[in-house]
Amino acid sequence: MSKFAISFMLLFAGGNLLAQVDIQPQGGQNYATVRCNGSTTQKYDIVFIGDGFRASEQALFNQKVEEAVDALEARSPYAETMCALNIWRVNVLSTESGVDHPKDGIFKNSELDCRYGNPSVGEAERCIRSDSPAKCIEAAAYAPASDATFVLVNDTQWGGCAGTLVFSCIASNFAQIITHELGHKIGFLADEYTCYVCDGSDDGSTWSSGEPPDANLTINTNRATTKWGDLIAASTPIPTTVNTPAGVVGLWEGGGYTALGVYRPQLTCQMISSSQPFCAVCFREMKALLSSHCSYCELNPLSFYCFDLPYEVHWWDRLRLRWPIPPCLSCPPDDLRKRWEIIFEQVVFEGTEAFVYDEKGVVIAESAVRQRGQPLRISFEGNPLKSYSVEIVTGAPQAKTFNPTPKYIVK
């Protein structure tokens, strides 16, 4: 469901809809900005909400959201395309801590009614879901936009799932679940497991449907026409059974919860074992989809053509322009701390602000023009080997026509 469809549904579903989910305001508004890289019309917006976190546990929820973002920043291709993402947080309050475990007869009074799967009715216990999905959508609607609503549940039993909504526990190493489940949501990638319940009851099943729509599954064993045939070496046997050297791209049997008759690209992949990197096919699919939300200069900030050009221009209530800060090419390689001074001499609008962001999108310096006609200066200390950017923000009506150029001084 698109963010626009969700907004339409919420607008006309009833005047009191946005008063049903209990949330904790953040800094005077109903959401918190975790990462903002541009307009919600251009970026892919992820909203993290929590279930089973009481008021006293909101700091824990905030911490786990940051750990989830860290997981994205550490896993390719998310790491190279974080410019694609806006990430928001809505703090949902539950009466009780934790979520339901039907298998064990454990039921909690959580705000979003999340639970683990019930094997007695054919569900995989590892798959977390909500019995009140409308509440999850409602909670996410407090954020500026939502392409993916990601529910973190306050439970350490391993589990996650993705569909219209995305879910994860907060178990140790839950970072693997974050990147895997968003592979489903963002990349429309299939699970490559050879079983679903995986308790021995559905082992050895045979694929009985047609060609899968997913980029990482196929029933086509024709080397010339199969989905990822361009990545299969001529010497690789079809079907593929030997992983020498490691990482052979071919047609490996099993995937989509089925053991026989369907094929995946590589022996291991993030979509079959969440501790592994994405296979070549999944990586390519994810990279293309995420990159479509970034500008050329966001993807190539050190390009010669991007040093003096703003790589992000977006309109909300104010004009924002952002430039990548060029590296110090003349700095000695062992000198890991330098001071930059950035000067905008053409900026003459009173109240214009400047911000320096580190590679994680965190503000590390800020400044402002206090008197009309003065240059805007901002300085910071940083590592010459890391990536930084500088943004100016102004609400002056005449700012629509100005084109400032930053001057960089490294000391």
Secondary structure, DSSP 8 states (H G I E B T S, - for coil): --HHHHHHHHHHS-TTGGGSS-B--BTTBSSEEEE--S-TTTSEEEEEEEES--GGGHHHHHHHHHHHHHHHHHSTTTGGGGGGEEEEEE-B--SSSS-BBGGGTB----TT-EE---GGGT--TT--EES-HHHHHHHHTTSS--SEEEEEES--S--EEESSSEEE---TTTHHHHHHHHHHHHH------S-SS-SSTTTT-B--SSS-SSTT-B----TTTSTTGGGS-TTS-SS-----STT--S-EEEETTEEEEEEESSSS-TTT-TTS---HHHHHHHHHHHHTTS-HHHH-TTSGGGTTS-SEEEESSSEEEEEEE---TTS-TT---EEEEEEESS---TT-EEEEE-TTS-EEEEEE--STT--EEEEEEE-TTS-EEEEEEE--GGGGG-----EEEE-
